[in-house]
Amino acid sequence: MSETIELAQLEAEEKMGKAVEVVRDDMAAIRTGRAHPAMFNKLMVDYYGAPTPLQQLASFTVQDARTVLITPFDKGAMSGIEKVLREGDLGLNPSNDGHAIRIVMPQLTEERRKEYIKLARTKGEDAKVSVRNVRRATMDTISKAVKDGEIGEDEGARSEKEIEALTRKFVDQIDEVLKLKEAELLEV
């Protein structure tokens, strides 16, 4: 196998793996009926003029299935954190006692669950599109190598089959992540 094709396949596998990681992160940020710190991963707080991830500004304590206590390391960040939580798309109503911010997760309505499932499916489809784009770019590289005479047609066909198998593997992983998230959202 030519070095160009080998590198293209390794790069494709790496990029497809990253697409799966991104969808896992996205799914963790989608709220379910239970409280967990990962739902705050994507929130950015304006901290002294710089957008800063909420995870870097506070510690999180899950007190029970529906309550999260967020304790800022710097009390000056309290209002910014509270503002981001209130205005975010998580539908939260934080309460501030001066030392920490308490969030009681509201029960998910059937309508809200359906919205979250729709959002999860959209994110899953975006990840699949990303994987397919990597496949297409790799297939183009293989076709070009065959056309330029770098590799033979048999080797090109074998490489294309390997990329198809790799694509199927990562699309199946994305489907599995999506299926788990849907089951979690439908759980009452």
Buried (B, 14 or more C-beta within 10 A) or exposed (E): EBEBBEEBBEBBBEBBBBBBEBBBEBBBBBBBBBBBBBBBBBBBBBBEEEEBEBBEBBEBBEEEEBEBBBBBEEEEBBEBBBEBBEEBEBEBEBEBEEEBBBBBBEEBEEEBBEBBBEBBEEBBEBBBEBBBEBBEBBBEBBEEBBEEEBBEEEBBEBBBEBBEEBBEBBBEBBEEBBEEBBEBBBEE
